[in-house]
Amino acid sequence: MNDIYEVRNGTQRYALKAARAGKCTDAEYGYEQDLVLHLARAGFVVPAPVPLKDGTSFFTLDAPEGPRQVVLMRWLDGVPCTKNMTIDDARRLGVFLARLHEASDKFNHPVARSPNGEAKICERLPILLEMVGDDRDMISFLQRAAAATYARIEALDHRILPRGTTHGDFQYANIMTQADGGLAVFDFSDCGEDFIARDLATFFWRADFDGVGEKLNGPFVAGYESRRPLGPVERAALPLFRASRHLLITASFAHYVNRIGPIPGFDGSLRYYLSMIRLHCAQAGLA
């Protein structure tokens, strides 16, 4: 995970972020910071990097665990959104994501950066399978589900399913309401070129995780479509993206649990997480 520190200089406050070792290359990290700057210039409240003396936005530290990019960012004041949001709040976040996509459509960068969701599932699945233990039926299901997800997403037609620059983790815990009522968005660590509609599934996952998916996901999509209507192919792909997100996050929790210590909400009892994977894979026709 990234390490975040508060930095004070007199009355000024900043956030200092040290990226996880091996998370990405310097070129890919530059993509992330350039995207944040692009959105700041477009009027979004984001953790814009504070430029170094040479004009660059970050430096790389040669840490014992490997190279880590370090950036000093604007401090964001506000309250993170939670599962207790109203239906109107969910609609508002949908509109906000559509605006973010409109602004990101104007972002061009020489570096190609992808979230690589399916590759991460393949990499992290074996550790999840170890945690499942001797449940052969579940192991077989997860292997089939991962293989089917990979094949279905690889088969999507890039010519008719819009792609573009995505946030990559637009769960509501990464959105803040500021004192003036405006919204701020942060944590662009998973940004990159992807299917645009896939960003909606990151919101779905968090709402599902918190048990409020039925309440919030519909209004969130309605808000999004009031600004950027989804095409039939995008709408049809949403269940696939949702199932893929559940697979990725559960496999990621398993991957990190022994590296960074306890993860809130992930206590080693997998039944809830696995039941959500089964549910959404079934709805997507995956397994």
ChimeraX commands (.cxc) that place a marker at each C-alpha (Angstrom):
marker #1 position 0.00,0.00,0.00 radius 0.5
marker #1 position 0.99,3.65,-0.32 radius 0.5
marker #1 position 2.23,5.49,2.78 radius 0.5
marker #1 position 0.66,8.91,3.36 radius 0.5
marker #1 position 2.03,11.56,5.73 radius 0.5
marker #1 position 0.78,14.97,6.77 radius 0.5
marker #1 position 3.39,17.72,6.31 radius 0.5
marker #1 position 3.08,21.13,7.97 radius 0.5
marker #1 position 5.00,24.28,7.06 radius 0.5
marker #1 position 3.74,27.04,9.29 radius 0.5
marker #1 position 0.04,27.34,8.51 radius 0.5
marker #1 position 0.36,25.36,5.28 radius 0.5
marker #1 position -0.55,21.67,5.12 radius 0.5
marker #1 position 0.41,19.11,2.53 radius 0.5
marker #1 position 0.16,15.36,2.02 radius 0.5
marker #1 position 3.33,13.40,1.27 radius 0.5
marker #1 position 2.76,10.11,-0.53 radius 0.5
marker #1 position 5.38,7.37,-0.88 radius 0.5
marker #1 position 4.22,4.84,-3.44 radius 0.5
marker #1 position 4.47,1.13,-2.74 radius 0.5
marker #1 position 7.73,-0.34,-4.01 radius 0.5
marker #1 position 7.23,-1.93,-7.41 radius 0.5
marker #1 position 3.77,-0.44,-7.88 radius 0.5
marker #1 position 4.72,1.14,-11.21 radius 0.5
marker #1 position 7.59,2.58,-13.20 radius 0.5
marker #1 position 8.67,6.21,-12.97 radius 0.5
marker #1 position 7.12,6.81,-16.40 radius 0.5
marker #1 position 3.78,5.35,-15.24 radius 0.5
marker #1 position 3.91,7.40,-12.05 radius 0.5
marker #1 position 4.50,10.48,-14.15 radius 0.5
marker #1 position 1.32,9.60,-16.06 radius 0.5
marker #1 position -0.61,9.57,-12.76 radius 0.5
marker #1 position 0.70,12.94,-11.62 radius 0.5
marker #1 position 0.15,14.51,-15.04 radius 0.5
marker #1 position -3.46,13.29,-15.01 radius 0.5
marker #1 position -4.04,14.81,-11.56 radius 0.5
marker #1 position -2.56,18.11,-12.78 radius 0.5
marker #1 position -4.77,17.97,-15.89 radius 0.5
marker #1 position -7.88,17.55,-13.75 radius 0.5
marker #1 position -6.80,20.34,-11.39 radius 0.5
marker #1 position -6.49,22.67,-14.37 radius 0.5
marker #1 position -9.95,21.56,-15.47 radius 0.5
marker #1 position -11.38,22.77,-12.17 radius 0.5
marker #1 position -11.53,19.56,-10.13 radius 0.5
marker #1 position -10.43,19.51,-6.51 radius 0.5
marker #1 position -7.70,16.86,-6.49 radius 0.5
marker #1 position -4.40,16.29,-4.62 radius 0.5
marker #1 position -2.35,18.17,-7.18 radius 0.5
marker #1 position 1.41,17.65,-6.87 radius 0.5
marker #1 position 3.57,20.52,-5.61 radius 0.5
marker #1 position 6.36,20.96,-8.17 radius 0.5
marker #1 position 9.96,20.38,-7.17 radius 0.5
marker #1 position 12.62,23.03,-7.78 radius 0.5
marker #1 position 13.42,21.50,-11.16 radius 0.5
marker #1 position 9.76,21.64,-12.20 radius 0.5
marker #1 position 9.11,17.90,-11.96 radius 0.5
marker #1 position 6.29,16.55,-9.82 radius 0.5
marker #1 position 7.99,13.74,-7.86 radius 0.5
marker #1 position 11.27,12.05,-7.06 radius 0.5
marker #1 position 12.21,8.40,-6.59 radius 0.5
marker #1 position 13.68,7.14,-3.34 radius 0.5
marker #1 position 15.98,4.12,-3.34 radius 0.5
marker #1 position 14.38,2.39,-0.32 radius 0.5
marker #1 position 15.52,-0.99,1.11 radius 0.5
marker #1 position 12.37,-2.65,-0.27 radius 0.5
marker #1 position 12.93,-1.15,-3.72 radius 0.5
marker #1 position 12.44,2.16,-5.55 radius 0.5
marker #1 position 9.51,4.25,-4.26 radius 0.5
marker #1 position 8.15,7.37,-5.93 radius 0.5
marker #1 position 7.52,10.28,-3.53 radius 0.5
marker #1 position 5.21,13.22,-4.21 radius 0.5
marker #1 position 4.19,16.25,-2.12 radius 0.5
marker #1 position 0.52,17.03,-2.76 radius 0.5
marker #1 position -2.12,19.59,-2.01 radius 0.5
marker #1 position -3.88,18.84,1.27 radius 0.5
marker #1 position -7.58,18.09,0.85 radius 0.5
marker #1 position -9.93,19.16,3.63 radius 0.5
marker #1 position -13.20,17.33,3.78 radius 0.5
marker #1 position -15.15,14.31,4.96 radius 0.5
marker #1 position -14.90,11.03,2.98 radius 0.5
marker #1 position -18.18,9.70,1.64 radius 0.5
marker #1 position -19.57,6.61,3.37 radius 0.5
marker #1 position -22.24,3.94,2.96 radius 0.5
marker #1 position -24.60,6.24,4.87 radius 0.5
marker #1 position -24.95,8.55,1.88 radius 0.5
marker #1 position -28.43,9.27,0.54 radius 0.5
marker #1 position -29.82,8.28,-2.83 radius 0.5
marker #1 position -29.37,11.90,-3.93 radius 0.5
marker #1 position -25.72,11.70,-2.85 radius 0.5
marker #1 position -25.24,8.60,-5.01 radius 0.5
marker #1 position -26.79,10.37,-8.01 radius 0.5
marker #1 position -24.47,13.31,-7.42 radius 0.5
marker #1 position -21.42,11.05,-7.39 radius 0.5
marker #1 position -22.60,9.51,-10.66 radius 0.5
marker #1 position -22.77,12.96,-12.26 radius 0.5
marker #1 position -19.35,13.75,-10.81 radius 0.5
marker #1 position -17.78,10.62,-12.36 radius 0.5
marker #1 position -19.31,11.47,-15.75 radius 0.5
marker #1 position -17.77,14.96,-15.52 radius 0.5
marker #1 position -14.45,13.39,-14.58 radius 0.5
marker #1 position -14.62,11.18,-17.67 radius 0.5
marker #1 position -15.46,14.15,-19.88 radius 0.5
marker #1 position -12.42,16.04,-18.60 radius 0.5
marker #1 position -10.18,12.97,-18.80 radius 0.5
marker #1 position -11.16,12.51,-22.46 radius 0.5
marker #1 position -9.03,15.58,-23.21 radius 0.5
marker #1 position -5.98,14.06,-21.48 radius 0.5
marker #1 position -3.28,12.83,-23.85 radius 0.5
marker #1 position -0.03,11.32,-22.66 radius 0.5
marker #1 position 2.96,9.71,-24.38 radius 0.5
marker #1 position 3.12,6.91,-21.78 radius 0.5
marker #1 position 0.74,3.97,-22.07 radius 0.5
marker #1 position -0.55,2.97,-18.63 radius 0.5
marker #1 position -3.13,0.26,-17.93 radius 0.5
marker #1 position -4.70,-0.84,-14.63 radius 0.5
marker #1 position -4.11,-4.48,-15.74 radius 0.5
marker #1 position -6.99,-5.85,-13.66 radius 0.5
marker #1 position -7.05,-9.31,-15.21 radius 0.5
marker #1 position -3.29,-9.76,-14.89 radius 0.5
marker #1 position -3.55,-8.87,-11.20 radius 0.5
marker #1 position -6.31,-11.45,-10.70 radius 0.5
marker #1 position -4.12,-14.14,-12.27 radius 0.5
marker #1 position -1.14,-13.09,-10.14 radius 0.5
marker #1 position -3.02,-12.94,-6.83 radius 0.5
marker #1 position -5.51,-15.79,-7.20 radius 0.5
marker #1 position -3.12,-18.55,-6.02 radius 0.5
marker #1 position -2.85,-16.90,-2.58 radius 0.5
marker #1 position -6.64,-16.68,-2.32 radius 0.5
marker #1 position -6.84,-20.38,-3.23 radius 0.5
marker #1 position -4.43,-21.18,-0.40 radius 0.5
marker #1 position -6.73,-19.36,2.03 radius 0.5
marker #1 position -9.72,-21.35,0.79 radius 0.5
marker #1 position -7.94,-24.47,2.04 radius 0.5
marker #1 position -9.42,-27.89,1.31 radius 0.5
marker #1 position -12.68,-26.69,-0.25 radius 0.5
marker #1 position -12.16,-28.31,-3.66 radius 0.5
marker #1 position -15.51,-27.09,-4.99 radius 0.5
marker #1 position -14.69,-23.48,-4.19 radius 0.5
marker #1 position -11.18,-23.76,-5.61 radius 0.5
marker #1 position -12.58,-25.15,-8.84 radius 0.5
marker #1 position -15.21,-22.41,-8.99 radius 0.5
marker #1 position -12.68,-19.62,-8.46 radius 0.5
marker #1 position -10.36,-21.02,-11.11 radius 0.5
marker #1 position -13.24,-21.27,-13.61 radius 0.5
marker #1 position -14.52,-17.80,-12.72 radius 0.5
marker #1 position -11.08,-16.20,-13.12 radius 0.5
marker #1 position -10.47,-17.94,-16.45 radius 0.5
marker #1 position -13.92,-17.02,-17.76 radius 0.5
marker #1 position -13.54,-13.39,-16.63 radius 0.5
marker #1 position -10.17,-13.10,-18.34 radius 0.5
marker #1 position -11.49,-14.63,-21.57 radius 0.5
marker #1 position -14.66,-12.51,-21.66 radius 0.5
marker #1 position -12.85,-9.22,-21.06 radius 0.5
marker #1 position -10.12,-10.08,-23.56 radius 0.5
marker #1 position -12.85,-10.76,-26.13 radius 0.5
marker #1 position -14.53,-7.36,-25.71 radius 0.5
marker #1 position -14.48,-5.35,-28.93 radius 0.5
marker #1 position -12.42,-2.20,-28.41 radius 0.5
marker #1 position -13.99,-0.69,-31.51 radius 0.5
marker #1 position -17.49,-0.51,-30.03 radius 0.5
marker #1 position -16.87,-0.44,-26.26 radius 0.5
marker #1 position -15.45,3.02,-25.42 radius 0.5
marker #1 position -12.04,3.21,-23.82 radius 0.5
marker #1 position -10.29,6.16,-22.28 radius 0.5
marker #1 position -8.54,7.47,-19.20 radius 0.5
marker #1 position -10.12,6.11,-16.02 radius 0.5
marker #1 position -9.71,6.81,-12.32 radius 0.5
marker #1 position -9.48,3.09,-11.61 radius 0.5
marker #1 position -10.83,3.12,-8.03 radius 0.5
marker #1 position -13.86,5.41,-7.91 radius 0.5
marker #1 position -15.23,3.90,-4.72 radius 0.5
marker #1 position -16.95,6.45,-2.53 radius 0.5
marker #1 position -14.27,6.22,0.18 radius 0.5
marker #1 position -12.02,8.04,-2.32 radius 0.5
marker #1 position -14.42,10.99,-2.61 radius 0.5
marker #1 position -14.65,13.83,-0.09 radius 0.5
marker #1 position -17.35,16.35,0.62 radius 0.5
marker #1 position -15.75,19.70,1.39 radius 0.5
marker #1 position -16.92,22.36,3.79 radius 0.5
marker #1 position -18.44,24.36,0.93 radius 0.5
marker #1 position -20.39,21.32,-0.27 radius 0.5
marker #1 position -18.14,20.65,-3.25 radius 0.5
marker #1 position -16.59,17.28,-4.04 radius 0.5
marker #1 position -12.93,16.31,-4.09 radius 0.5
marker #1 position -11.52,13.08,-5.53 radius 0.5
marker #1 position -8.22,11.42,-4.63 radius 0.5
marker #1 position -6.23,8.16,-4.87 radius 0.5
marker #1 position -5.41,7.88,-8.57 radius 0.5
marker #1 position -3.03,4.97,-7.94 radius 0.5
marker #1 position -4.99,2.66,-10.27 radius 0.5
marker #1 position -5.61,5.17,-13.06 radius 0.5
marker #1 position -4.92,4.33,-16.69 radius 0.5
marker #1 position -6.37,3.49,-20.07 radius 0.5
marker #1 position -9.31,1.11,-19.74 radius 0.5
marker #1 position -12.93,0.60,-20.67 radius 0.5
marker #1 position -14.60,3.77,-19.42 radius 0.5
marker #1 position -17.66,1.99,-18.01 radius 0.5
marker #1 position -15.39,-0.09,-15.81 radius 0.5
marker #1 position -15.02,2.86,-13.44 radius 0.5
marker #1 position -18.69,2.44,-12.50 radius 0.5
marker #1 position -17.98,-1.09,-11.27 radius 0.5
marker #1 position -15.50,0.24,-8.71 radius 0.5
marker #1 position -18.37,2.16,-7.11 radius 0.5
marker #1 position -20.60,-0.94,-7.36 radius 0.5
marker #1 position -18.02,-3.05,-5.55 radius 0.5
marker #1 position -17.78,-0.73,-2.55 radius 0.5
marker #1 position -21.56,-0.41,-2.24 radius 0.5
marker #1 position -21.91,-4.21,-2.51 radius 0.5
marker #1 position -19.13,-4.65,0.07 radius 0.5
marker #1 position -20.96,-2.35,2.50 radius 0.5
marker #1 position -24.33,-4.00,1.89 radius 0.5
marker #1 position -25.91,-0.95,0.21 radius 0.5
marker #1 position -25.55,-1.92,-3.45 radius 0.5
marker #1 position -29.27,-2.33,-4.06 radius 0.5
marker #1 position -29.90,1.10,-2.59 radius 0.5
marker #1 position -27.09,3.12,-4.17 radius 0.5
marker #1 position -25.94,1.56,-7.42 radius 0.5
marker #1 position -29.08,2.33,-9.43 radius 0.5
marker #1 position -29.19,6.03,-8.49 radius 0.5
marker #1 position -25.43,6.27,-9.09 radius 0.5
marker #1 position -25.86,4.98,-12.67 radius 0.5
marker #1 position -28.87,7.26,-13.21 radius 0.5
marker #1 position -26.79,10.26,-12.18 radius 0.5
marker #1 position -23.95,9.18,-14.44 radius 0.5
marker #1 position -26.25,8.72,-17.43 radius 0.5
marker #1 position -27.87,12.11,-16.91 radius 0.5
marker #1 position -24.51,13.50,-18.03 radius 0.5
marker #1 position -22.97,10.70,-20.13 radius 0.5
marker #1 position -25.50,8.11,-21.33 radius 0.5
marker #1 position -24.16,4.56,-21.56 radius 0.5
marker #1 position -24.41,2.78,-24.87 radius 0.5
marker #1 position -26.11,-0.64,-25.04 radius 0.5
marker #1 position -22.75,-2.43,-25.21 radius 0.5
marker #1 position -21.43,-0.54,-22.18 radius 0.5
marker #1 position -24.54,-1.29,-20.18 radius 0.5
marker #1 position -24.36,-4.98,-21.12 radius 0.5
marker #1 position -20.73,-5.12,-19.92 radius 0.5
marker #1 position -21.44,-3.76,-16.43 radius 0.5
marker #1 position -22.21,-7.15,-14.79 radius 0.5
marker #1 position -18.93,-8.53,-16.18 radius 0.5
marker #1 position -16.95,-5.56,-14.85 radius 0.5
marker #1 position -18.70,-5.87,-11.48 radius 0.5
marker #1 position -17.85,-9.57,-11.15 radius 0.5
marker #1 position -14.27,-8.89,-12.19 radius 0.5
marker #1 position -13.96,-6.21,-9.51 radius 0.5
marker #1 position -15.16,-8.56,-6.79 radius 0.5
marker #1 position -12.64,-11.17,-7.89 radius 0.5
marker #1 position -9.81,-8.65,-8.03 radius 0.5
marker #1 position -10.43,-7.07,-4.63 radius 0.5
marker #1 position -10.86,-10.37,-2.78 radius 0.5
marker #1 position -7.73,-11.79,-4.39 radius 0.5
marker #1 position -5.90,-8.55,-3.54 radius 0.5
marker #1 position -6.97,-8.70,0.10 radius 0.5
marker #1 position -5.57,-12.23,0.26 radius 0.5
marker #1 position -2.40,-11.09,-1.50 radius 0.5
marker #1 position -1.72,-8.26,0.94 radius 0.5
marker #1 position -2.97,-9.67,4.24 radius 0.5
marker #1 position 0.38,-11.17,5.19 radius 0.5
marker #1 position 2.41,-8.24,3.82 radius 0.5
marker #1 position 0.83,-5.25,5.53 radius 0.5
marker #1 position -0.96,-6.78,8.50 radius 0.5
marker #1 position -4.69,-6.75,9.25 radius 0.5
marker #1 position -6.92,-5.22,6.59 radius 0.5
marker #1 position -10.13,-3.57,7.85 radius 0.5
marker #1 position -13.10,-5.72,6.93 radius 0.5
marker #1 position -10.96,-8.72,5.97 radius 0.5
marker #1 position -10.52,-10.94,9.00 radius 0.5
marker #1 position -9.70,-14.16,7.21 radius 0.5
marker #1 position -13.32,-15.36,7.19 radius 0.5
marker #1 position -13.91,-15.61,3.47 radius 0.5
marker #1 position -17.54,-16.70,3.34 radius 0.5
marker #1 position -18.98,-13.23,2.72 radius 0.5
marker #1 position -16.44,-12.33,0.04 radius 0.5
marker #1 position -16.76,-15.65,-1.75 radius 0.5
marker #1 position -20.56,-15.44,-1.67 radius 0.5
marker #1 position -20.37,-12.04,-3.36 radius 0.5
marker #1 position -18.08,-13.44,-6.06 radius 0.5
marker #1 position -20.50,-16.32,-6.67 radius 0.5
marker #1 position -23.48,-13.98,-6.84 radius 0.5
marker #1 position -21.98,-11.52,-9.31 radius 0.5
marker #1 position -20.27,-14.16,-11.43 radius 0.5
marker #1 position -23.65,-15.88,-11.77 radius 0.5
marker #1 position -25.32,-12.60,-12.73 radius 0.5
marker #1 position -22.62,-12.07,-15.36 radius 0.5
marker #1 position -22.99,-15.63,-16.66 radius 0.5
marker #1 position -19.39,-16.48,-15.80 radius 0.5
marker #1 position -19.60,-19.62,-13.67 radius 0.5
marker link #1:1,2 radius 0.2
marker link #1:2,3 radius 0.2
marker link #1:3,4 radius 0.2
marker link #1:4,5 radius 0.2
marker link #1:5,6 radius 0.2
marker link #1:6,7 radius 0.2
marker link #1:7,8 radius 0.2
marker link #1:8,9 radius 0.2
marker link #1:9,10 radius 0.2
marker link #1:10,11 radius 0.2
marker link #1:11,12 radius 0.2
marker link #1:12,13 radius 0.2
marker link #1:13,14 radius 0.2
marker link #1:14,15 radius 0.2
marker link #1:15,16 radius 0.2
marker link #1:16,17 radius 0.2
marker link #1:17,18 radius 0.2
marker link #1:18,19 radius 0.2
marker link #1:19,20 radius 0.2
marker link #1:20,21 radius 0.2
marker link #1:21,22 radius 0.2
marker link #1:22,23 radius 0.2
marker link #1:23,24 radius 0.2
marker link #1:24,25 radius 0.2
marker link #1:25,26 radius 0.2
marker link #1:26,27 radius 0.2
marker link #1:27,28 radius 0.2
marker link #1:28,29 radius 0.2
marker link #1:29,30 radius 0.2
marker link #1:30,31 radius 0.2
marker link #1:31,32 radius 0.2
marker link #1:32,33 radius 0.2
marker link #1:33,34 radius 0.2
marker link #1:34,35 radius 0.2
marker link #1:35,36 radius 0.2
marker link #1:36,37 radius 0.2
marker link #1:37,38 radius 0.2
marker link #1:38,39 radius 0.2
marker link #1:39,40 radius 0.2
marker link #1:40,41 radius 0.2
marker link #1:41,42 radius 0.2
marker link #1:42,43 radius 0.2
marker link #1:43,44 radius 0.2
marker link #1:44,45 radius 0.2
marker link #1:45,46 radius 0.2
marker link #1:46,47 radius 0.2
marker link #1:47,48 radius 0.2
marker link #1:48,49 radius 0.2
marker link #1:49,50 radius 0.2
marker link #1:50,51 radius 0.2
marker link #1:51,52 radius 0.2
marker link #1:52,53 radius 0.2
marker link #1:53,54 radius 0.2
marker link #1:54,55 radius 0.2
marker link #1:55,56 radius 0.2
marker link #1:56,57 radius 0.2
marker link #1:57,58 radius 0.2
marker link #1:58,59 radius 0.2
marker link #1:59,60 radius 0.2
marker link #1:60,61 radius 0.2
marker link #1:61,62 radius 0.2
marker link #1:62,63 radius 0.2
marker link #1:63,64 radius 0.2
marker link #1:64,65 radius 0.2
marker link #1:65,66 radius 0.2
marker link #1:66,67 radius 0.2
marker link #1:67,68 radius 0.2
marker link #1:68,69 radius 0.2
marker link #1:69,70 radius 0.2
marker link #1:70,71 radius 0.2
marker link #1:71,72 radius 0.2
marker link #1:72,73 radius 0.2
marker link #1:73,74 radius 0.2
marker link #1:74,75 radius 0.2
marker link #1:75,76 radius 0.2
marker link #1:76,77 radius 0.2
marker link #1:77,78 radius 0.2
marker link #1:78,79 radius 0.2
marker link #1:79,80 radius 0.2
marker link #1:80,81 radius 0.2
marker link #1:81,82 radius 0.2
marker link #1:82,83 radius 0.2
marker link #1:83,84 radius 0.2
marker link #1:84,85 radius 0.2
marker link #1:85,86 radius 0.2
marker link #1:86,87 radius 0.2
marker link #1:87,88 radius 0.2
marker link #1:88,89 radius 0.2
marker link #1:89,90 radius 0.2
marker link #1:90,91 radius 0.2
marker link #1:91,92 radius 0.2
marker link #1:92,93 radius 0.2
marker link #1:93,94 radius 0.2
marker link #1:94,95 radius 0.2
marker link #1:95,96 radius 0.2
marker link #1:96,97 radius 0.2
marker link #1:97,98 radius 0.2
marker link #1:98,99 radius 0.2
marker link #1:99,100 radius 0.2
marker link #1:100,101 radius 0.2
marker link #1:101,102 radius 0.2
marker link #1:102,103 radius 0.2
marker link #1:103,104 radius 0.2
marker link #1:104,105 radius 0.2
marker link #1:105,106 radius 0.2
marker link #1:106,107 radius 0.2
marker link #1:107,108 radius 0.2
marker link #1:108,109 radius 0.2
marker link #1:109,110 radius 0.2
marker link #1:110,111 radius 0.2
marker link #1:111,112 radius 0.2
marker link #1:112,113 radius 0.2
marker link #1:113,114 radius 0.2
marker link #1:114,115 radius 0.2
marker link #1:115,116 radius 0.2
marker link #1:116,117 radius 0.2
marker link #1:117,118 radius 0.2
marker link #1:118,119 radius 0.2
marker link #1:119,120 radius 0.2
marker link #1:120,121 radius 0.2
marker link #1:121,122 radius 0.2
marker link #1:122,123 radius 0.2
marker link #1:123,124 radius 0.2
marker link #1:124,125 radius 0.2
marker link #1:125,126 radius 0.2
marker link #1:126,127 radius 0.2
marker link #1:127,128 radius 0.2
marker link #1:128,129 radius 0.2
marker link #1:129,130 radius 0.2
marker link #1:130,131 radius 0.2
marker link #1:131,132 radius 0.2
marker link #1:132,133 radius 0.2
marker link #1:133,134 radius 0.2
marker link #1:134,135 radius 0.2
marker link #1:135,136 radius 0.2
marker link #1:136,137 radius 0.2
marker link #1:137,138 radius 0.2
marker link #1:138,139 radius 0.2
marker link #1:139,140 radius 0.2
marker link #1:140,141 radius 0.2
marker link #1:141,142 radius 0.2
marker link #1:142,143 radius 0.2
marker link #1:143,144 radius 0.2
marker link #1:144,145 radius 0.2
marker link #1:145,146 radius 0.2
marker link #1:146,147 radius 0.2
marker link #1:147,148 radius 0.2
marker link #1:148,149 radius 0.2
marker link #1:149,150 radius 0.2
marker link #1:150,151 radius 0.2
marker link #1:151,152 radius 0.2
marker link #1:152,153 radius 0.2
marker link #1:153,154 radius 0.2
marker link #1:154,155 radius 0.2
marker link #1:155,156 radius 0.2
marker link #1:156,157 radius 0.2
marker link #1:157,158 radius 0.2
marker link #1:158,159 radius 0.2
marker link #1:159,160 radius 0.2
marker link #1:160,161 radius 0.2
marker link #1:161,162 radius 0.2
marker link #1:162,163 radius 0.2
marker link #1:163,164 radius 0.2
marker link #1:164,165 radius 0.2
marker link #1:165,166 radius 0.2
marker link #1:166,167 radius 0.2
marker link #1:167,168 radius 0.2
marker link #1:168,169 radius 0.2
marker link #1:169,170 radius 0.2
marker link #1:170,171 radius 0.2
marker link #1:171,172 radius 0.2
marker link #1:172,173 radius 0.2
marker link #1:173,174 radius 0.2
marker link #1:174,175 radius 0.2
marker link #1:175,176 radius 0.2
marker link #1:176,177 radius 0.2
marker link #1:177,178 radius 0.2
marker link #1:178,179 radius 0.2
marker link #1:179,180 radius 0.2
marker link #1:180,181 radius 0.2
marker link #1:181,182 radius 0.2
marker link #1:182,183 radius 0.2
marker link #1:183,184 radius 0.2
marker link #1:184,185 radius 0.2
marker link #1:185,186 radius 0.2
marker link #1:186,187 radius 0.2
marker link #1:187,188 radius 0.2
marker link #1:188,189 radius 0.2
marker link #1:189,190 radius 0.2
marker link #1:190,191 radius 0.2
marker link #1:191,192 radius 0.2
marker link #1:192,193 radius 0.2
marker link #1:193,194 radius 0.2
marker link #1:194,195 radius 0.2
marker link #1:195,196 radius 0.2
marker link #1:196,197 radius 0.2
marker link #1:197,198 radius 0.2
marker link #1:198,199 radius 0.2
marker link #1:199,200 radius 0.2
marker link #1:200,201 radius 0.2
marker link #1:201,202 radius 0.2
marker link #1:202,203 radius 0.2
marker link #1:203,204 radius 0.2
marker link #1:204,205 radius 0.2
marker link #1:205,206 radius 0.2
marker link #1:206,207 radius 0.2
marker link #1:207,208 radius 0.2
marker link #1:208,209 radius 0.2
marker link #1:209,210 radius 0.2
marker link #1:210,211 radius 0.2
marker link #1:211,212 radius 0.2
marker link #1:212,213 radius 0.2
marker link #1:213,214 radius 0.2
marker link #1:214,215 radius 0.2
marker link #1:215,216 radius 0.2
marker link #1:216,217 radius 0.2
marker link #1:217,218 radius 0.2
marker link #1:218,219 radius 0.2
marker link #1:219,220 radius 0.2
marker link #1:220,221 radius 0.2
marker link #1:221,222 radius 0.2
marker link #1:222,223 radius 0.2
marker link #1:223,224 radius 0.2
marker link #1:224,225 radius 0.2
marker link #1:225,226 radius 0.2
marker link #1:226,227 radius 0.2
marker link #1:227,228 radius 0.2
marker link #1:228,229 radius 0.2
marker link #1:229,230 radius 0.2
marker link #1:230,231 radius 0.2
marker link #1:231,232 radius 0.2
marker link #1:232,233 radius 0.2
marker link #1:233,234 radius 0.2
marker link #1:234,235 radius 0.2
marker link #1:235,236 radius 0.2
marker link #1:236,237 radius 0.2
marker link #1:237,238 radius 0.2
marker link #1:238,239 radius 0.2
marker link #1:239,240 radius 0.2
marker link #1:240,241 radius 0.2
marker link #1:241,242 radius 0.2
marker link #1:242,243 radius 0.2
marker link #1:243,244 radius 0.2
marker link #1:244,245 radius 0.2
marker link #1:245,246 radius 0.2
marker link #1:246,247 radius 0.2
marker link #1:247,248 radius 0.2
marker link #1:248,249 radius 0.2
marker link #1:249,250 radius 0.2
marker link #1:250,251 radius 0.2
marker link #1:251,252 radius 0.2
marker link #1:252,253 radius 0.2
marker link #1:253,254 radius 0.2
marker link #1:254,255 radius 0.2
marker link #1:255,256 radius 0.2
marker link #1:256,257 radius 0.2
marker link #1:257,258 radius 0.2
marker link #1:258,259 radius 0.2
marker link #1:259,260 radius 0.2
marker link #1:260,261 radius 0.2
marker link #1:261,262 radius 0.2
marker link #1:262,263 radius 0.2
marker link #1:263,264 radius 0.2
marker link #1:264,265 radius 0.2
marker link #1:265,266 radius 0.2
marker link #1:266,267 radius 0.2
marker link #1:267,268 radius 0.2
marker link #1:268,269 radius 0.2
marker link #1:269,270 radius 0.2
marker link #1:270,271 radius 0.2
marker link #1:271,272 radius 0.2
marker link #1:272,273 radius 0.2
marker link #1:273,274 radius 0.2
marker link #1:274,275 radius 0.2
marker link #1:275,276 radius 0.2
marker link #1:276,277 radius 0.2
marker link #1:277,278 radius 0.2
marker link #1:278,279 radius 0.2
marker link #1:279,280 radius 0.2
marker link #1:280,281 radius 0.2
marker link #1:281,282 radius 0.2
marker link #1:282,283 radius 0.2
marker link #1:283,284 radius 0.2
marker link #1:284,285 radius 0.2
marker link #1:285,286 radius 0.2
marker link #1:286,287 radius 0.2
view
